[in-house]
């Protein structure tokens, strides 16, 4: 009889502990933080320029995190990665929810290459194929929409 009561009590305590509400972790959305302005100058015309609000990634943490976990970005916004040296760069889209165009820029602030229309969450390597000191991430499709070319420059 004692054993039967003990088993029933154990069973009831298991049921009660399993019914407790599970904690839900709510992830807060990371919002854009304007830290400067960047102007893209097209070499084909003297008057054609595009002005962007930029968020700057210049610490190890910011460079590693980039635009990960962001749900969206406005057309007039971008993230500028600033490195200490000029070398070939390799990016990937791990934990990045939005498709992007990557613009690779040398120390003279001249565009040297692109990776266009990147796929969200893709961990494949996206090389610069040229030495770059800066990388600008913008929404996918804007490089073509704005008619940007290798040789165009920027100022910030």
Backbone as CSV, one residue per row, in Angstrom:
resi,resn,N_x,N_y,N_z,CA_x,CA_y,CA_z,C_x,C_y,C_z
1,UNK,0.818,-1.185,0.000,0.000,0.000,0.000,0.869,1.260,0.000
2,UNK,1.886,1.273,0.849,2.789,2.421,0.913,3.473,2.642,-0.433
3,UNK,3.907,1.568,-1.067,4.574,1.649,-2.365,3.632,2.218,-3.423
4,UNK,2.377,1.793,-3.384,1.380,2.280,-4.346,1.160,3.792,-4.161
5,UNK,1.054,4.278,-2.932,0.865,5.703,-2.648,2.094,6.487,-3.101
6,UNK,3.271,5.944,-2.872,4.516,6.589,-3.279,4.587,6.725,-4.799
7,UNK,4.212,5.697,-5.524,4.230,5.726,-6.992,3.220,6.746,-7.511
8,UNK,2.032,6.790,-6.932,1.004,7.751,-7.355,1.475,9.180,-7.074
9,UNK,2.078,9.409,-5.918,2.575,10.739,-5.565,3.681,11.172,-6.530
10,UNK,4.566,10.262,-6.876,5.639,10.544,-7.823,5.061,10.879,-9.196
11,UNK,4.062,10.131,-9.620,3.416,10.357,-10.910,2.748,11.736,-10.949
12,UNK,2.044,12.088,-9.886,1.362,13.389,-9.821,2.378,14.528,-9.817
13,UNK,3.470,14.383,-9.093,4.478,15.448,-9.061,5.130,15.630,-10.432
14,UNK,5.305,14.543,-11.169,5.845,14.644,-12.534,4.875,15.385,-13.444
15,UNK,3.595,15.074,-13.319,2.591,15.760,-14.138,2.560,17.254,-13.844
16,UNK,2.631,17.612,-12.586,2.581,19.023,-12.199,3.812,19.760,-12.716
17,UNK,4.979,19.169,-12.588,6.198,19.845,-13.035,6.242,19.973,-14.550
18,UNK,5.665,19.050,-15.276,5.643,19.111,-16.737,4.654,20.147,-17.246
19,UNK,3.652,20.491,-16.456,2.618,21.434,-16.884,3.027,22.886,-16.685
20,UNK,4.091,23.134,-15.958,4.488,24.513,-15.708,4.783,25.208,-17.036
21,UNK,4.403,26.476,-17.093,4.598,27.249,-18.321,6.079,27.334,-18.670
22,UNK,6.336,27.152,-19.941,7.706,27.271,-20.428,7.995,28.757,-20.647
23,UNK,9.191,29.180,-20.327,9.576,30.570,-20.531,9.856,30.794,-22.012
24,UNK,9.336,31.882,-22.524,9.559,32.249,-23.911,10.572,33.387,-23.934
25,UNK,11.630,33.183,-24.680,12.645,34.214,-24.802,12.263,35.095,-25.987
26,UNK,11.998,36.339,-25.705,11.616,37.267,-26.763,12.861,38.013,-27.218
27,UNK,13.148,37.883,-28.504,14.315,38.549,-29.055,13.924,39.960,-29.476
28,UNK,14.648,40.943,-28.989,14.347,42.313,-29.370,14.968,42.611,-30.726
29,UNK,14.251,43.390,-31.508,14.735,43.727,-32.838,15.885,44.724,-32.730
30,UNK,16.919,44.495,-33.511,18.065,45.393,-33.540,17.743,46.498,-34.538
31,UNK,17.783,47.726,-34.081,17.434,48.832,-34.971,18.689,49.517,-35.509
32,UNK,18.520,50.185,-36.631,19.607,50.904,-37.288,20.032,52.090,-36.437
33,UNK,21.338,52.294,-36.333,21.879,53.412,-35.565,22.754,54.243,-36.504
34,UNK,22.265,55.396,-36.911,23.028,56.252,-37.825,24.268,56.775,-37.118
35,UNK,25.445,56.472,-37.727,26.712,56.927,-37.158,27.488,57.810,-38.129
36,UNK,26.894,58.069,-39.277,27.543,58.930,-40.256,26.816,58.907,-41.581
37,UNK,27.383,59.630,-42.540,26.859,59.647,-43.905,27.966,59.255,-44.864
38,UNK,27.570,58.631,-45.943,28.500,58.188,-46.973,27.941,58.645,-48.315
39,UNK,28.816,59.133,-49.181,28.399,59.575,-50.508,29.093,58.706,-51.547
40,UNK,28.292,58.090,-52.417,28.817,57.309,-53.540,28.882,58.228,-54.755
41,UNK,30.068,58.317,-55.380,30.279,59.158,-56.555,30.493,58.254,-57.761
42,UNK,29.652,58.409,-58.764,29.773,57.594,-59.971,30.758,58.248,-60.935
43,UNK,31.649,57.442,-61.528,32.663,57.993,-62.431,32.082,58.395,-63.781
44,UNK,30.945,57.854,-64.137,30.363,58.131,-65.454,29.839,59.562,-65.561
45,UNK,29.422,60.143,-64.439,28.917,61.516,-64.456,29.408,62.252,-63.222
46,UNK,29.623,63.542,-63.361,30.092,64.350,-62.232,28.978,64.653,-61.236
47,UNK,27.744,64.665,-61.713,26.636,65.088,-60.856,25.922,63.935,-60.173
48,UNK,26.232,62.718,-60.576,25.508,61.572,-60.040,26.136,61.108,-58.733
49,UNK,25.407,61.285,-57.648,25.889,60.798,-56.356,24.718,60.281,-55.542
50,UNK,25.029,59.358,-54.663,24.022,58.729,-53.813,24.465,58.929,-52.370
51,UNK,23.571,59.423,-51.532,23.899,59.680,-50.126,23.211,58.631,-49.261
52,UNK,23.995,58.000,-48.392,23.487,56.961,-47.493,23.754,57.321,-46.040
53,UNK,22.825,56.957,-45.169,23.088,56.945,-43.735,23.807,55.634,-43.459
54,UNK,24.872,55.694,-42.666,25.623,54.465,-42.405,25.752,54.186,-40.915
55,UNK,25.801,52.902,-40.651,26.171,52.380,-39.340,27.580,51.837,-39.539
56,UNK,28.463,52.084,-38.606,29.867,51.718,-38.779,30.212,50.499,-37.937
57,UNK,30.855,49.525,-38.582,31.362,48.330,-37.893,32.884,48.426,-37.903
58,UNK,33.457,48.809,-36.754,34.909,48.955,-36.693,35.538,48.275,-35.480
59,UNK,34.727,47.603,-34.671,35.263,46.800,-33.568,35.153,45.326,-33.965
60,UNK,35.906,44.475,-33.306,35.844,43.042,-33.623,34.417,42.511,-33.512
61,UNK,33.716,42.892,-32.447,32.341,42.413,-32.264,31.434,42.894,-33.390
62,UNK,31.491,44.185,-33.698,30.635,44.736,-34.756,30.952,44.126,-36.115
63,UNK,32.224,43.895,-36.388,32.618,43.293,-37.665,32.116,41.858,-37.754
64,UNK,32.216,41.105,-36.668,31.745,39.716,-36.677,30.221,39.625,-36.751
65,UNK,29.522,40.572,-36.154,28.060,40.536,-36.109,27.428,41.176,-37.343
66,UNK,27.943,42.309,-37.770,27.424,42.979,-38.963,25.921,43.187,-38.910
67,UNK,25.236,42.779,-39.969,23.781,42.940,-40.054,23.022,41.673,-39.659
68,UNK,23.695,40.774,-38.952,23.016,39.562,-38.487,21.802,39.935,-37.637
69,UNK,20.791,39.105,-37.724,19.579,39.194,-36.900,18.698,40.408,-37.214
70,UNK,19.030,41.188,-38.225,18.201,42.339,-38.601,17.071,41.857,-39.502
71,UNK,15.907,42.441,-39.332,14.751,42.061,-40.151,14.637,42.877,-41.424
72,UNK,15.187,44.075,-41.421,15.084,44.933,-42.599,16.096,46.069,-42.502
73,UNK,16.245,46.768,-43.634,17.084,47.955,-43.689,16.506,48.849,-44.787
74,UNK,16.461,50.133,-44.551,15.906,51.060,-45.535,16.861,51.221,-46.720
75,UNK,16.318,51.673,-47.840,17.091,51.845,-49.066,18.215,52.865,-48.905
76,UNK,18.022,53.857,-48.064,19.042,54.893,-47.889,19.993,54.589,-46.732
77,UNK,20.060,53.319,-46.326,20.923,52.923,-45.210,21.908,51.847,-45.651
78,UNK,23.020,51.778,-44.929,24.002,50.738,-45.175,24.897,50.576,-43.966
79,UNK,25.674,49.494,-43.974,26.656,49.283,-42.918,28.037,49.302,-43.553
80,UNK,28.912,50.138,-43.002,30.282,50.252,-43.488,31.218,49.543,-42.524
81,UNK,31.926,48.536,-43.033,32.934,47.811,-42.264,34.274,48.492,-42.504
82,UNK,34.965,48.816,-41.422,36.248,49.501,-41.505,37.312,48.587,-40.911
83,UNK,38.302,48.240,-41.729,39.379,47.351,-41.292,40.679,48.135,-41.147
84,UNK,41.611,47.583,-40.365,42.904,48.232,-40.149,43.811,48.138,-41.369
85,UNK,43.651,47.066,-42.139,44.546,46.843,-43.273,43.752,46.605,-44.552
86,UNK,44.467,46.622,-45.655,43.859,46.381,-46.959,44.325,45.015,-47.444
87,UNK,43.378,44.093,-47.555,43.673,42.730,-47.988,42.402,42.131,-48.581
88,UNK,42.505,40.939,-49.146,41.300,40.293,-49.654,40.372,39.987,-48.475
89,UNK,39.097,40.233,-48.659,38.095,40.028,-47.613,37.187,38.862,-47.971
90,UNK,36.696,38.193,-46.939,35.769,37.075,-47.103,34.597,37.285,-46.149
91,UNK,33.401,37.361,-46.690,32.186,37.533,-45.897,31.289,36.317,-46.090
92,UNK,30.276,36.183,-45.246,29.233,35.171,-45.420,27.948,35.725,-44.827
93,UNK,26.853,35.032,-45.064,25.530,35.532,-44.681,24.933,34.790,-43.479
94,UNK,25.776,34.162,-42.680,25.292,33.428,-41.513,24.428,34.344,-40.637
95,UNK,23.251,33.860,-40.283,22.303,34.574,-39.417,21.880,35.944,-39.958
96,UNK,22.075,36.161,-41.244,21.660,37.416,-41.870,20.351,37.165,-42.603
97,UNK,19.304,37.851,-42.171,17.948,37.586,-42.653,17.608,38.283,-43.967
98,UNK,18.347,39.330,-44.309,17.992,40.113,-45.496,19.038,39.938,-46.598
99,UNK,18.613,39.845,-47.859,19.575,39.745,-48.958,20.320,41.071,-49.116
100,UNK,21.588,40.980,-49.445,22.431,42.171,-49.499,23.268,42.220,-50.771
101,UNK,23.730,43.417,-51.106,24.820,43.632,-52.048,26.014,44.048,-51.207
102,UNK,27.176,43.459,-51.468,28.406,43.825,-50.776,29.282,44.590,-51.752
103,UNK,29.770,45.741,-51.309,30.631,46.585,-52.127,31.996,46.627,-51.450
104,UNK,33.019,46.156,-52.154,34.376,46.117,-51.612,35.133,47.350,-52.103
105,UNK,35.814,48.023,-51.174,36.404,49.335,-51.433,37.853,49.342,-50.948
106,UNK,38.757,49.899,-51.746,40.164,49.936,-51.341,40.455,51.142,-50.442
107,UNK,41.717,51.288,-50.048,42.095,52.362,-49.124,41.966,53.750,-49.749
108,UNK,41.909,53.830,-51.080,41.683,55.108,-51.766,40.190,55.437,-51.868
109,UNK,39.368,54.592,-51.273,37.903,54.737,-51.276,37.326,54.598,-52.685
110,UNK,37.916,53.663,-53.435,37.454,53.336,-54.779,36.889,51.924,-54.768
111,UNK,35.749,51.718,-55.425,35.128,50.392,-55.486,35.997,49.466,-56.329
112,UNK,36.325,48.284,-55.748,37.168,47.314,-56.456,36.400,46.068,-56.879
113,UNK,35.271,45.773,-56.223,34.475,44.598,-56.613,33.145,44.588,-55.870
114,UNK,32.290,43.633,-56.286,30.961,43.471,-55.690,30.673,41.995,-55.443
115,UNK,29.787,41.733,-54.502,29.067,40.462,-54.377,27.606,40.885,-54.316
116,UNK,26.863,40.579,-55.372,25.493,41.086,-55.488,24.457,40.005,-55.181
117,UNK,23.321,40.465,-54.656,22.158,39.607,-54.391,22.509,38.365,-53.571
118,UNK,23.172,38.577,-52.459,23.555,37.463,-51.594,22.313,36.827,-50.983
119,UNK,22.425,35.555,-50.657,21.293,34.791,-50.123,21.307,34.797,-48.596
120,UNK,20.178,35.145,-47.978,20.102,35.109,-46.516,20.481,33.734,-45.960
121,UNK,21.179,33.741,-44.846,21.586,32.555,-44.079,22.613,31.666,-44.795
122,UNK,23.071,32.035,-45.982,24.035,31.228,-46.732,25.423,31.395,-46.115
123,UNK,26.054,30.285,-45.769,27.367,30.339,-45.139,28.508,30.165,-46.133
124,UNK,28.202,30.208,-47.423,29.252,30.134,-48.439,30.113,31.391,-48.373
125,UNK,31.386,31.230,-48.695,32.310,32.355,-48.678,32.008,33.325,-49.815
126,UNK,32.039,34.605,-49.493,31.824,35.671,-50.473,33.099,36.513,-50.531
127,UNK,34.037,36.157,-51.405,35.330,36.850,-51.438,35.261,38.185,-52.175
128,UNK,36.180,39.071,-51.818,36.266,40.360,-52.503,36.987,40.225,-53.847
129,UNK,37.823,39.228,-53.998,38.610,39.009,-55.219,39.541,40.174,-55.533
130,UNK,39.754,41.038,-54.580,40.684,42.162,-54.682,40.925,42.659,-53.257
131,UNK,42.005,43.380,-53.069,42.284,43.919,-51.737,41.290,45.023,-51.395
132,UNK,40.780,44.968,-50.168,39.793,45.957,-49.718,40.061,46.345,-48.269
133,UNK,39.901,47.610,-47.975,40.008,48.116,-46.601,38.621,48.349,-46.002
134,UNK,37.635,48.562,-46.873,36.267,48.833,-46.447,35.311,47.905,-47.189
135,UNK,34.191,47.609,-46.530,33.115,46.861,-47.182,31.812,47.559,-46.807
136,UNK,31.009,47.847,-47.823,29.714,48.483,-47.607,28.623,47.479,-47.933
137,UNK,27.731,47.231,-46.968,26.583,46.351,-47.187,25.338,47.208,-47.363
138,UNK,24.623,46.951,-48.472,23.369,47.639,-48.766,22.339,46.594,-49.179
139,UNK,21.095,46.988,-49.287,20.050,46.052,-49.704,20.349,45.480,-51.085
140,UNK,20.014,44.214,-51.261,20.242,43.524,-52.537,19.519,44.239,-53.671
141,UNK,20.193,44.316,-54.807,19.618,44.919,-56.002,19.970,46.378,-56.192
142,UNK,20.484,47.038,-55.150,20.767,48.466,-55.257,21.995,48.767,-56.102
143,UNK,22.995,47.886,-56.111,24.173,48.108,-56.963,23.727,48.259,-58.417
144,UNK,22.877,47.355,-58.870,22.376,47.433,-60.249,21.403,48.595,-60.430
145,UNK,20.514,48.799,-59.479,19.525,49.880,-59.586,20.200,51.247,-59.667
146,UNK,21.284,51.420,-58.939,22.004,52.685,-58.935,23.059,52.760,-60.040
147,UNK,23.292,51.660,-60.735,24.275,51.635,-61.817,25.704,51.806,-61.336
148,UNK,26.023,51.249,-60.167,27.382,51.362,-59.635,28.343,50.493,-60.436
149,UNK,29.594,50.950,-60.521,30.621,50.236,-61.279,31.922,50.208,-60.498
150,UNK,32.762,49.231,-60.827,34.126,49.225,-60.304,34.773,50.522,-60.784
151,UNK,35.456,51.206,-59.877,36.073,52.488,-60.199,35.308,53.670,-59.628
152,UNK,34.013,53.468,-59.312,33.265,54.521,-58.629,33.911,54.738,-57.265
153,UNK,33.726,55.913,-56.696,34.373,56.210,-55.420,33.342,56.601,-54.376
154,UNK,33.820,56.762,-53.163,32.940,57.198,-52.090,33.685,58.090,-51.133
155,UNK,32.925,58.849,-50.379,33.502,59.697,-49.339,32.637,59.572,-48.095
156,UNK,33.295,59.689,-46.965,32.582,59.642,-45.682,33.408,60.351,-44.641
